Structures are given as structure tokens and as C-alpha cells.
């Protein structure tokens, strides 16, 4: 295959160059945005770079055979062809049988369809929502119309979902260990959440508290935590290395609680998990709470949790409840992975905008969204 590179100011211009040079048989192999020109990193401009190829063994200008000529050629069935034909017949039979069954069965009532639509909008995993709807539909059909209308369906759904969540492990930190380490990706609100937990410990529980931060990649994060420390009149140490962290732990050995703010990085890269493990000494005297934003996609939450769980993750804190109306991801993570949830935060006020998680309350967060639309 002949492969060439083309660079232009825009994608349409680059495509014109490819067509003019290689013709209509060209195949686009890769497209990317590149920086061009400039001086010492300034005044650069963005260009489009395309790698395209052309298979030189194929004559793209050769006339195609007419359909009649193709149809008149003899066809030689192979064993694989016969097996494929047999599979197609079986599939057609299955489709026919399903269509007959569907004609004979009753359609799902509007009540159940409404719940299915709502759970889809809340982004509850299909494996969970379809099982719930199937059982809800079965129970609904066991009632007459008046009984179904008077039944407390919210309670039934709450009980159904809460039975699948690890209810006994829900709730916040209650000084089980001396060290509480908050971990997670950048931008989820770890530093503010640490301030909330620290403020509660100092102002409400009368504990002797200290901060350690390993987030040396963002000067603003260090300054923010130091500001909170000054307001609460508690010490704050910055750990640049594993030795720094060890010294800070020793310095605060007589404190009731030491809160650790870890660096927020792109933890899809395993390197940053390993870097965190090198600096922070994870042991039985430390609990690790993973901080995730409720505004994130569930698949991203799942990937981040999978990256961190080797530390291990003892509980999850969900932030930014006030910035979303979709709570299915929270339930997905709890049900699919058995993840205990510690806190939910719903604003920037320290320490007020945070509450301990409870399975039934979290389910009610989701169900209240349906009441808004009924």
C-alpha cells in the first residue's frame, strides 16, 4: 500500500489534497491536529495532518461486472455456506416464534413503561432497571385497578433497590483510624471536602485535627488548604516526597485526626496511582475515601474506581449533588461493585453542605426527580 502524509489548514482542504493525489480509492488511515509555525511556543497555528493510503494492487478504474453477469455465474456451496444457511433458517424460526408470542402476550401497562422511561433518564444500568421493571410489572398485574392505584410504589421500589445496596457500610468517618486520605481525579472537589470534614471534626466534635497535602502539582490547591487550616486554626504540612510524608505523620502522631489531600491527576494513567503509592504510606491506620463527582459519566466513575481499588478504597464520597438531577450512576456503583458510600456534598459552604450517606435517602434523591415530572 502506498501511504502519504498531507497537511492543510482545515480538514476539507486536506481531503481535497488526498482526492487530487490518490483519487477516490484512497483510504484515510489517521487524522490529527498539529501545531505549526511560531517562535518559542508563541504564535503557533493549528493545522490538520492526514495520513492516507492507496492499495496499488487494486484497479479502481476497472469496469464493474454487471449484475446479470454475476447472477449467471455458477455458485459452488461449501460446507461453511451450508452451515450459514442453516443458522439463518434457525434465526428466522426464532424470530417468527417470538413474534407469535408477543402477539399473544399482553403489552406492558403504561404505568410500568413510565417507570422504565424515568429510570433510563436517570441512567440506571439496564441490567438493574430491566430486572426492577419486570418485577414491578408482575406485581402491578397481580392487583386490580383500585389496589394498584392505592399501592405505595415508591416504598416498594425503595425496598427493592436498598436490598441490593450495602446498607450496613453507609455513613461517614467516625474516627475509626487516625488518618483519612481523600483520593480521586482532578476537579471533583477533594480540597473543599477535606475542609468540610475537618471543620466538622474541630467545630462539632472537638477533635485535634491536622492537614497534610501531597498535591504539589497545583499551587492553588496548597494555598486553598492552607487558608482553610488558618481559619480552623490547625496545622498544615506539604509533603513533596515520601520522606516528607513520613515526617508529617510523625509530627502529627498525637492528633485525633489527620486529613490527607492527595494530588488530583488523570488517574486513567496507572503511573499516577503508582506515584501516589510511593509518597503515601498506606497501612491499617489509614482509611481511603475516593471522591467522585455526580456530574461525571458512570463509565468514567467505574474506570476510576477500578484504578483506585487496589489501594484499597474503603468508601466513596460523591460531590456536586447541587449541579445535577441525575443520580442513577450513584446507585449503579453501589449495586454493581458493592461500594459503600460515606458522604454526599451539595455546595461550597464549609462545613454545612455535606451529609452522611444513607441507602434509603440516596434512593429518595432519585425518586424525588420523578415527582417533579409527574
C-alpha positions, -999 to 999 in steps of 0.1 A, spaced: 0 0 0 12 35 -9 10 58 22 14 96 21 10 125 46 -9 156 38 -11 189 59 -36 217 54 -53 245 73 -86 225 76 -100 190 72 -119 198 39 -87 213 24 -67 182 34 -93 159 19 -91 178 -14 -53 172 -15 -59 135 -8 -85 131 -36 -64 151 -61 -33 130 -54 -46 95 -47 -81 95 -62 -114 81 -50 -99 48 -39 -78 65 -11 -82 52 25 -78 76 54 -55 59 80 -51 87 106 -62 123 112 -48 146 139 -44 182 148 -8 196 148 8 229 158 28 247 131 50 278 129 55 302 158 85 311 179 94 296 213 59 282 216 42 315 208 21 325 177 16 289 166 -14 279 145 -34 247 142 -32 225 111 -48 192 101 -25 163 93 -38 133 74 -22 100 66 -38 84 36 -31 52 17 -39 36 -17 -38 -2 -24 -18 -3 -56 -29 -39 -63 -64 -28 -69 -75 -12 -102 -100 14 -90 -108 24 -126 -116 -11 -138 -153 -15 -150 -175 -34 -126 -192 -66 -137 -229 -61 -145 -253 -77 -120 -267 -101 -147 -232 -115 -154 -227 -121 -117 -260 -139 -113 -253 -162 -143 -221 -175 -128 -223 -209 -111 -224 -209 -73 -205 -237 -55 -218 -242 -20 -192 -250 6 -197 -267 40 -194 -233 57 -221 -219 33 -245 -247 42 -239 -241 79 -246 -204 75 -278 -212 56 -289 -235 84 -282 -208 110 -302 -182 90 -332 -206 89 -330 -212 127 -328 -174 133 -359 -168 111 -377 -195 130 -368 -179 164 -379 -145 152 -412 -160 140 -418 -178 173 -411 -146 193 -434 -125 171 -462 -151 177 -456 -150 215 -456 -112 216 -490 -111 197 -505 -134 223 -490 -117 254 -504 -85 270 -484 -53 263 -466 -37 293 -490 -13 311 -484 24 307 -476 26 344 -446 3 340 -435 20 308 -434 54 326 -411 39 353 -389 24 327 -385 57 308 -378 75 341 -351 50 352 -335 53 317 -334 91 320 -318 87 355 -291 65 338 -297 34 359 -279 5 344 -302 -16 321 -293 -48 339 -307 -33 371 -336 -13 357 -350 -41 335 -350 -66 364 -368 -40 385 -394 -32 358 -400 -69 352 -408 -75 389 -428 -42 392 -449 -52 361 -455 -86 376 -467 -71 409 -488 -45 392 -507 -72 373 -514 -91 405 -536 -62 417 -569 -49 404 -570 -13 392 -580 3 425 -555 -18 445 -527 -8 421 -536 29 424 -536 28 462 -503 9 465 -471 27 477 -449 20 447 -422 44 459 -417 24 491 -417 -9 471 -390 5 447 -370 19 477 -371 -15 494 -361 -33 461 -331 -10 455 -319 -8 491 -319 -46 494 -292 -46 466 -270 -19 482 -246 -25 511 -266 -6 537 -246 -15 567 -214 2 554 -231 35 546 -222 66 565 -193 90 573 -160 87 591 -162 82 628 -126 83 638 -120 45 632 -84 54 624 -61 84 628 -56 91 591 -82 97 565 -69 100 529 -90 116 502 -81 104 467 -96 109 433 -92 127 399 -88 164 395 -117 188 397 -140 167 419 -137 189 450 -113 170 472 -98 200 490 -132 216 498 -144 182 510 -114 178 533 -121 212 547 -157 202 554 -147 170 572 -120 189 592 -144 217 602 -169 192 615 -142 174 635 -130 206 650 -161 226 655 -187 199 662 -167 170 676 -140 189 694 -112 169 678 -75 178 674 -70 179 636 -42 184 611 -39 186 574 -13 170 550 -13 178 513 6 158 486 -10 179 459 22 197 449 12 200 413 -12 228 419 -1 258 439 -37 270 442 -47 237 459 -19 241 485 -29 277 492 -66 268 494 -59 241 520 -36 264 540 -64 291 540 -88 265 555 -62 255 580 -57 291 592 -95 296 595 -98 265 616 -65 272 635 -50 239 627 -15 229 612 -10 220 576 21 203 562 31 199 525 47 166 515 67 167 483 83 133 489 77 100 507 102 112 534 82 145 538 50 125 543 66 102 568 79 132 588 45 148 587 28 116 600 53 115 629 48 152 637 10 147 640 11 113 658 -7 128 689 -35 142 669 -70 127 668 -74 130 631 -50 138 602 -67 145 568 -46 139 537 -53 158 505 -38 138 476 -29 152 442 -57 154 416 -43 139 384 -55 120 354 -58 86 371 -67 68 339 -29 66 337 -17 39 360 15 58 366 -2 83 389 -16 56 411 19 41 415 33 76 422 6 81 449 16 48 465 52 58 466 45 90 485 17 80 508 23 51 532 -10 31 531 -14 10 562 -41 -2 586 -41 31 603 -54 49 572 -88 49 555 -90 59 518 -121 77 506 -125 80 468 -140 113 458 -162 113 426 -184 140 410 -220 132 404 -217 152 372 -194 125 357 -205 97 334 -210 64 351 -185 46 328 -158 71 339 -167 66 375 -164 29 371 -130 32 354 -116 55 381 -129 32 408 -112 2 391 -79 21 390 -80 30 427 -95 -1 443 -61 -17 448 -51 9 474 -79 -1 486 -110 21 485 -129 20 518 -157 43 509 -168 68 482 -177 104 486 -200 119 459 -197 156 453 -217 183 433 -252 169 440 -264 205 436 -251 205 400 -271 175 386 -306 160 386 -294 125 376 -285 100 403 -285 66 386 -247 64 385 -245 66 423 -268 36 426 -251 17 398 -217 19 415 -231 8 449 -251 -21 434 -227 -34 408 -195 -31 428 -208 -32 464 -192 2 471 -201 17 505 -208 55 503 -196 78 530 -208 114 522 -227 134 497 -218 171 492 -242 196 477 -225 230 477 -194 250 486 -203 261 522 -180 247 548 -189 226 567 -227 228 561 -231 215 525 -223 178 533 -243 150 548 -237 113 557 -249 88 531 -279 65 539 -291 40 513 -328 49 515 -321 86 514 -300 82 483 -328 63 466 -352 91 476 -329 116 459 -336 97 426 -373 91 432 -379 128 441 -369 136 405 -399 116 393 -423 135 415 -411 167 398 -422 154 364 -455 136 374 
